[in-house]
Amino acid sequence: MSPSDISLLFRTARKIRRGDLRLFLEELSKRVMRGRALSCLISGDAELRRLNKQFRGKNSTTDVLSFPSRPSNGFAGDLAISADRAKAQAAEHRHSIDDELRILMLHGALHLAGLDHESDSGEMARAEARWRKRLGLPGGLIERARS
């Protein structure tokens, strides 16, 4: 995997440190995805709502969506993240929007790795907690939902 295998696309006017997030996405690709590349779109609520409706049949906005790829091609899949949701959640949990975007990237990457907190017996929650500690991130999505 080379840095050119990582794709990070921004469709938002929000001020976000793009270089830092690209490096984080590369780290996720190397460590969490074990060398499989992934791409990430950071957009707004309207686009995430449209994608959620189109691909999941849910007419509501969401913070992160994961679109897995075929395991055999070396590409893990795509993430889509709402910068609007990230900003609101960062304020609610009293950390930076950059940290919230990283939390959402990690959560989405774990879904791309085949984990699913809605149907497993806590495996994804444990994996998310381990990776958050390793990556120096504040509380994650699954942990928040439980409290």
Secondary structure, DSSP 8 states (H G I E B T S, - for coil): --GGG-EEEE---S---HHHHHHHHHHIIIIISTT-EEEEEEE-HHHHHHHHHHHH---S--SEEEEE--GGGSEEEEEEEEHHHHHHHHHHHTS-HHHHHHHHHHHHHHHHTT--TTTSSSHHHHHHHHHHHHHT----HHHHHH-
